[in-house]
């Protein structure tokens, strides 16, 4: 499935994927989809088009002999048995450009001597080449690979390269024959048996759905990346995700200070998977672990009846709740009692717990990132009155309704504010209209939602992996009785969002219908794009089933004539699947009626997928109207339809907008940019400094404190824009 290129294109293809021109990445993807060697064509030839690609689990081991010779072994497992247990030696020779070639790529195990100087790099290339060829020849998908700690030490960048280049989730397990603490049977285990053992360990990491479960530790601490056993990034991986000399240096300033002072930070929210807060927190903890900052994350056990109440509160705060819905005293009692119960069950206030007083081992800074558990702020202050506590309000609050006495919104807000009013800093999405008047103005600071450019949602994937995930999407659609995506024969439009009352899904359908009825009338079907609406579910979001059914009912009724071209799916926690859907779409939509920030907009821009989005919440801060995408008022279906027509009929407009979009995404929506804001707050507050943002952006304050204020021409989110009408 390799692409042949010459001249400038060949030079571009030698660059890492994130450094290639956006048009080239997209063109390469399209070409690969249409190739005779595409996954679709090969499965069609074998008569397995409607079957899933078989998963394979990898074990890797390596050693260096006393005379300096390197050896490695690869074992493959299908989830039940090892595949071909024999070991096939592969001689490596160094070619003229410094790379290595394997003389044999057959079998499931390889033992290879290497003697040239750049052994670690050559070793990584040989393993990657073997696995790449294996998956394409056998039409199988290596899901994960476990490396022995000895191999990881000999080849320190292999794990991250497996993730970046082959979309293989890498684990590193302690197994080093030179370590006297290893068991005798492990120390004496031959290399091929080490690899086979690693392959079996890989199988055990995944559940029956092929997903990596979230693991919990003591006191319900979220053990991100299996508490560090998963290695998808290195600290150096983040250097290219932000401007190193500004955002990078400023962030390290606070990292160094927090490490020096041994500051302990504890985050709290209601769920570890499914929502935007959880995604941000996984990424942040991963980065801070590599940086050496003591930052931990805790979540409660959770209850379905409680999440029904908190979801109703969410809808009330956004002004999208059903008529008559309100927060009763009985519900308040249930919510407050739930937080007290969870605090006790999770032992958060016990000696050594994160909410215990600092002299009893508690965290130095507490961050409650959840309006579902506001009473944690009060509990933290009761246990240690002088300890800094930060509260983050991460949704769009209809402040106009919250300020109006007697409304359902004011009742919910009054309950939240009574619990959080003693917080030291009140962090909000960067929209003044989201902050009710009751909030002490000097406490308010703005910090946007963020995403991670290195995780499964956003990393640039090889065309083979994009094809794999879109094939999986077709298989899941088929299994759900859903219509089929026709790519590459037809392009498509995508909106990726939860099935939520505020995500504007009825407007998506109405806009698509307008586009078809007015602007594409009479066009051959092959020229008319399909529509895909999909997203993950979240355990604290019980509305999804209801909204999904309403969408299907609308397609069966008012929009019956377009039903065959609309695919709607609720997907499991596969970030790469959403990544592929967004990356391969011709246009993305985000037609929210109410919104906090919705970082999916920046994710689309980062991929070079032009977006049409509403002027709702913090969305306008991310889009340069007419340059990186188009902004419309909520409910303006004709404007959406007209922009869709322009982007599907004007290739120059599409390519120009795509390239501009991918080059104008602010550092502030990245993991490092997010870390900068939180670490600045934690460092200053832990030192006893008073912070009074008084409506400033937290990153502006952080950069100023680090002595690196924003430059005039630096790419950043829009400041001081009037969003009160959103």
Protein Blocks (a to p, Z undefined) as FASTA:
>chain_A
ZZcdehjllmmmmpcfklpcfklmmmmmmmmmmpmkbmklmmmmnopmmpccdddddddd
ddddfkopacddddddehlacchjbdcdddddddfkopacdfbfgdjbdcdddfbfklml
mmmmmmmmmmmmmmmmnopacfbdcddfklmmmmmmlmmmmmmmnopacddddddfklmk
bcfklmmpcfklmmmmmmmmmmmmpcfkopacddddehhiacehhiopacfbcfklmmmm
pcfklmmmmmmmmmmmmmmnopacddddfbfghiamlmmmmmmmmmmmmnopacddddde
bpfklmmmmmmmmmmmnopacehiacdfklmmmmmmmmmmmmmmnommgghiakbcfklo
pafbdcddbfklmmlmmmmmmmommbccddddfbdcdfklmmmghiaklmmmmmmmmmmm
mpmbdcddfbfklpcfklcfklpccddddddfkbmklpccdfklmmmmmmmmmmmmmmno
pacdfbfkbccddddddddfklommmmmmmmmmmmmmmmgoiafklpccddddddddfkl
mklmmmmmmmmmmmmmmmmmmmmmcccddddddfklmmmmmmmpmbdcdfbfbdfklpml
mmmmmnopacddddehjllmmpcghklmccddehilmlmmmmmmmmmmmmklmmmmmmmm
mmmccfklpmklmmmmmmmmmmmmmnopacdfkopafklmmmmmnopacdfklccddehi
afklZZ
